[in-house]
Amino acid sequence: MKDSQATSPARSDADAPSCEQRRQALKIAVIGMAGLGLLRHVEPTFADEAADKRPQPGDRLVDINGDLGKPLRIDDIKLASKPILAFPFD
């Protein structure tokens, strides 16, 4: 039995965290988990911004590979052609 104690690494009480440190770590963990749970119920404040929405009927777009000052027209988009990358036009 003395042999097994001699081969196991010795742990001093100075290296072990104190009860107060463990309590503090647990408090931080519990508060953090509660905060994360509350974040699920918070609605985004900028969800109604027009810039965040998908294109709507009447919006104008520009071809990123073409003239950025000229909005796209229906004639610019050919049937059965490659997709066109476009940005919103202000």
PyMOL commands that place a pseudoatom at each C-alpha (Angstrom):
pseudoatom trace, name=CA, resn=MET, resi=1, chain=A, elem=C, hetatm=0, pos=[0.000, 0.000, 0.000]
pseudoatom trace, name=CA, resn=LYS, resi=2, chain=A, elem=C, hetatm=0, pos=[2.885, 2.301, 0.658]
pseudoatom trace, name=CA, resn=ASP, resi=3, chain=A, elem=C, hetatm=0, pos=[4.166, 1.606, -2.858]
pseudoatom trace, name=CA, resn=SER, resi=4, chain=A, elem=C, hetatm=0, pos=[0.933, 2.837, -4.495]
pseudoatom trace, name=CA, resn=GLN, resi=5, chain=A, elem=C, hetatm=0, pos=[0.986, 6.016, -2.428]
pseudoatom trace, name=CA, resn=ALA, resi=6, chain=A, elem=C, hetatm=0, pos=[4.599, 6.653, -3.338]
pseudoatom trace, name=CA, resn=THR, resi=7, chain=A, elem=C, hetatm=0, pos=[3.954, 6.354, -7.103]
pseudoatom trace, name=CA, resn=SER, resi=8, chain=A, elem=C, hetatm=0, pos=[0.827, 8.572, -7.192]
pseudoatom trace, name=CA, resn=PRO, resi=9, chain=A, elem=C, hetatm=0, pos=[1.509, 12.274, -7.649]
pseudoatom trace, name=CA, resn=ALA, resi=10, chain=A, elem=C, hetatm=0, pos=[1.308, 14.245, -4.451]
pseudoatom trace, name=CA, resn=ARG, resi=11, chain=A, elem=C, hetatm=0, pos=[-1.262, 17.037, -4.380]
pseudoatom trace, name=CA, resn=SER, resi=12, chain=A, elem=C, hetatm=0, pos=[-0.757, 19.791, -1.938]
pseudoatom trace, name=CA, resn=ASP, resi=13, chain=A, elem=C, hetatm=0, pos=[-3.600, 21.815, -0.479]
pseudoatom trace, name=CA, resn=ALA, resi=14, chain=A, elem=C, hetatm=0, pos=[-1.989, 25.001, -1.806]
pseudoatom trace, name=CA, resn=ASP, resi=15, chain=A, elem=C, hetatm=0, pos=[-2.697, 23.909, -5.422]
pseudoatom trace, name=CA, resn=ALA, resi=16, chain=A, elem=C, hetatm=0, pos=[-6.348, 23.032, -4.777]
pseudoatom trace, name=CA, resn=PRO, resi=17, chain=A, elem=C, hetatm=0, pos=[-8.983, 25.736, -5.373]
pseudoatom trace, name=CA, resn=SER, resi=18, chain=A, elem=C, hetatm=0, pos=[-10.630, 27.003, -2.232]
pseudoatom trace, name=CA, resn=CYS, resi=19, chain=A, elem=C, hetatm=0, pos=[-14.333, 26.641, -1.497]
pseudoatom trace, name=CA, resn=GLU, resi=20, chain=A, elem=C, hetatm=0, pos=[-14.815, 30.358, -2.155]
pseudoatom trace, name=CA, resn=GLN, resi=21, chain=A, elem=C, hetatm=0, pos=[-13.196, 30.064, -5.604]
pseudoatom trace, name=CA, resn=ARG, resi=22, chain=A, elem=C, hetatm=0, pos=[-15.418, 27.108, -6.486]
pseudoatom trace, name=CA, resn=ARG, resi=23, chain=A, elem=C, hetatm=0, pos=[-18.519, 28.967, -5.323]
pseudoatom trace, name=CA, resn=GLN, resi=24, chain=A, elem=C, hetatm=0, pos=[-17.537, 32.003, -7.388]
pseudoatom trace, name=CA, resn=ALA, resi=25, chain=A, elem=C, hetatm=0, pos=[-16.995, 29.833, -10.488]
pseudoatom trace, name=CA, resn=LEU, resi=26, chain=A, elem=C, hetatm=0, pos=[-20.381, 28.156, -9.994]
pseudoatom trace, name=CA, resn=LYS, resi=27, chain=A, elem=C, hetatm=0, pos=[-22.119, 31.545, -9.584]
pseudoatom trace, name=CA, resn=ILE, resi=28, chain=A, elem=C, hetatm=0, pos=[-20.568, 32.812, -12.815]
pseudoatom trace, name=CA, resn=ALA, resi=29, chain=A, elem=C, hetatm=0, pos=[-21.603, 29.633, -14.659]
pseudoatom trace, name=CA, resn=VAL, resi=30, chain=A, elem=C, hetatm=0, pos=[-25.202, 29.769, -13.384]
pseudoatom trace, name=CA, resn=ILE, resi=31, chain=A, elem=C, hetatm=0, pos=[-25.584, 33.471, -14.184]
pseudoatom trace, name=CA, resn=GLY, resi=32, chain=A, elem=C, hetatm=0, pos=[-24.087, 32.926, -17.631]
pseudoatom trace, name=CA, resn=MET, resi=33, chain=A, elem=C, hetatm=0, pos=[-26.450, 30.043, -18.411]
pseudoatom trace, name=CA, resn=ALA, resi=34, chain=A, elem=C, hetatm=0, pos=[-29.441, 32.080, -17.222]
pseudoatom trace, name=CA, resn=GLY, resi=35, chain=A, elem=C, hetatm=0, pos=[-28.340, 34.995, -19.398]
pseudoatom trace, name=CA, resn=LEU, resi=36, chain=A, elem=C, hetatm=0, pos=[-28.044, 32.755, -22.446]
pseudoatom trace, name=CA, resn=GLY, resi=37, chain=A, elem=C, hetatm=0, pos=[-31.528, 31.414, -21.782]
pseudoatom trace, name=CA, resn=LEU, resi=38, chain=A, elem=C, hetatm=0, pos=[-32.953, 34.928, -21.689]
pseudoatom trace, name=CA, resn=LEU, resi=39, chain=A, elem=C, hetatm=0, pos=[-31.294, 35.864, -24.980]
pseudoatom trace, name=CA, resn=ARG, resi=40, chain=A, elem=C, hetatm=0, pos=[-33.522, 33.403, -26.816]
pseudoatom trace, name=CA, resn=HIS, resi=41, chain=A, elem=C, hetatm=0, pos=[-36.557, 35.503, -25.910]
pseudoatom trace, name=CA, resn=VAL, resi=42, chain=A, elem=C, hetatm=0, pos=[-35.123, 38.859, -27.012]
pseudoatom trace, name=CA, resn=GLU, resi=43, chain=A, elem=C, hetatm=0, pos=[-36.252, 39.971, -30.455]
pseudoatom trace, name=CA, resn=PRO, resi=44, chain=A, elem=C, hetatm=0, pos=[-33.769, 41.684, -32.757]
pseudoatom trace, name=CA, resn=THR, resi=45, chain=A, elem=C, hetatm=0, pos=[-34.238, 45.444, -32.661]
pseudoatom trace, name=CA, resn=PHE, resi=46, chain=A, elem=C, hetatm=0, pos=[-33.340, 46.035, -36.303]
pseudoatom trace, name=CA, resn=ALA, resi=47, chain=A, elem=C, hetatm=0, pos=[-35.387, 43.196, -37.807]
pseudoatom trace, name=CA, resn=ASP, resi=48, chain=A, elem=C, hetatm=0, pos=[-37.692, 45.655, -39.583]
pseudoatom trace, name=CA, resn=GLU, resi=49, chain=A, elem=C, hetatm=0, pos=[-34.880, 47.516, -41.379]
pseudoatom trace, name=CA, resn=ALA, resi=50, chain=A, elem=C, hetatm=0, pos=[-35.490, 47.652, -45.136]
pseudoatom trace, name=CA, resn=ALA, resi=51, chain=A, elem=C, hetatm=0, pos=[-31.843, 46.797, -45.833]
pseudoatom trace, name=CA, resn=ASP, resi=52, chain=A, elem=C, hetatm=0, pos=[-32.217, 43.476, -44.010]
pseudoatom trace, name=CA, resn=LYS, resi=53, chain=A, elem=C, hetatm=0, pos=[-35.244, 42.286, -45.994]
pseudoatom trace, name=CA, resn=ARG, resi=54, chain=A, elem=C, hetatm=0, pos=[-35.273, 40.262, -49.194]
pseudoatom trace, name=CA, resn=PRO, resi=55, chain=A, elem=C, hetatm=0, pos=[-36.029, 42.114, -52.441]
pseudoatom trace, name=CA, resn=GLN, resi=56, chain=A, elem=C, hetatm=0, pos=[-39.667, 43.205, -52.709]
pseudoatom trace, name=CA, resn=PRO, resi=57, chain=A, elem=C, hetatm=0, pos=[-41.763, 43.985, -55.785]
pseudoatom trace, name=CA, resn=GLY, resi=58, chain=A, elem=C, hetatm=0, pos=[-40.803, 47.464, -56.982]
pseudoatom trace, name=CA, resn=ASP, resi=59, chain=A, elem=C, hetatm=0, pos=[-37.210, 47.307, -55.697]
pseudoatom trace, name=CA, resn=ARG, resi=60, chain=A, elem=C, hetatm=0, pos=[-34.509, 48.174, -58.213]
pseudoatom trace, name=CA, resn=LEU, resi=61, chain=A, elem=C, hetatm=0, pos=[-31.311, 46.141, -58.646]
pseudoatom trace, name=CA, resn=VAL, resi=62, chain=A, elem=C, hetatm=0, pos=[-27.989, 46.740, -60.428]
pseudoatom trace, name=CA, resn=ASP, resi=63, chain=A, elem=C, hetatm=0, pos=[-25.683, 44.173, -62.044]
pseudoatom trace, name=CA, resn=ILE, resi=64, chain=A, elem=C, hetatm=0, pos=[-22.426, 44.053, -60.066]
pseudoatom trace, name=CA, resn=ASN, resi=65, chain=A, elem=C, hetatm=0, pos=[-20.491, 43.287, -63.257]
pseudoatom trace, name=CA, resn=GLY, resi=66, chain=A, elem=C, hetatm=0, pos=[-22.099, 46.071, -65.269]
pseudoatom trace, name=CA, resn=ASP, resi=67, chain=A, elem=C, hetatm=0, pos=[-22.808, 49.790, -64.841]
pseudoatom trace, name=CA, resn=LEU, resi=68, chain=A, elem=C, hetatm=0, pos=[-23.608, 50.322, -61.140]
pseudoatom trace, name=CA, resn=GLY, resi=69, chain=A, elem=C, hetatm=0, pos=[-25.373, 53.595, -61.920]
pseudoatom trace, name=CA, resn=LYS, resi=70, chain=A, elem=C, hetatm=0, pos=[-27.964, 51.943, -64.192]
pseudoatom trace, name=CA, resn=PRO, resi=71, chain=A, elem=C, hetatm=0, pos=[-30.717, 49.753, -62.691]
pseudoatom trace, name=CA, resn=LEU, resi=72, chain=A, elem=C, hetatm=0, pos=[-31.375, 46.356, -64.248]
pseudoatom trace, name=CA, resn=ARG, resi=73, chain=A, elem=C, hetatm=0, pos=[-34.326, 46.027, -66.602]
pseudoatom trace, name=CA, resn=ILE, resi=74, chain=A, elem=C, hetatm=0, pos=[-36.200, 42.901, -67.601]
pseudoatom trace, name=CA, resn=ASP, resi=75, chain=A, elem=C, hetatm=0, pos=[-34.510, 43.036, -71.024]
pseudoatom trace, name=CA, resn=ASP, resi=76, chain=A, elem=C, hetatm=0, pos=[-31.080, 42.755, -69.318]
pseudoatom trace, name=CA, resn=ILE, resi=77, chain=A, elem=C, hetatm=0, pos=[-31.925, 39.298, -67.978]
pseudoatom trace, name=CA, resn=LYS, resi=78, chain=A, elem=C, hetatm=0, pos=[-31.952, 36.670, -70.712]
pseudoatom trace, name=CA, resn=LEU, resi=79, chain=A, elem=C, hetatm=0, pos=[-34.025, 33.525, -70.413]
pseudoatom trace, name=CA, resn=ALA, resi=80, chain=A, elem=C, hetatm=0, pos=[-31.929, 30.369, -69.789]
pseudoatom trace, name=CA, resn=SER, resi=81, chain=A, elem=C, hetatm=0, pos=[-28.731, 32.385, -69.219]
pseudoatom trace, name=CA, resn=LYS, resi=82, chain=A, elem=C, hetatm=0, pos=[-26.220, 32.343, -66.378]
pseudoatom trace, name=CA, resn=PRO, resi=83, chain=A, elem=C, hetatm=0, pos=[-27.413, 33.837, -63.081]
pseudoatom trace, name=CA, resn=ILE, resi=84, chain=A, elem=C, hetatm=0, pos=[-26.722, 37.557, -62.609]
pseudoatom trace, name=CA, resn=LEU, resi=85, chain=A, elem=C, hetatm=0, pos=[-25.324, 38.845, -59.335]
pseudoatom trace, name=CA, resn=ALA, resi=86, chain=A, elem=C, hetatm=0, pos=[-27.114, 42.033, -58.348]
pseudoatom trace, name=CA, resn=PHE, resi=87, chain=A, elem=C, hetatm=0, pos=[-27.088, 44.591, -55.534]
pseudoatom trace, name=CA, resn=PRO, resi=88, chain=A, elem=C, hetatm=0, pos=[-29.936, 46.842, -54.404]
pseudoatom trace, name=CA, resn=PHE, resi=89, chain=A, elem=C, hetatm=0, pos=[-30.015, 50.216, -56.143]
pseudoatom trace, name=CA, resn=ASP, resi=90, chain=A, elem=C, hetatm=0, pos=[-30.650, 53.300, -53.986]
for i in range(1, 90): cmd.bond("trace and resi %d" % i, "trace and resi %d" % (i + 1))
show_as sticks, trace
zoom trace
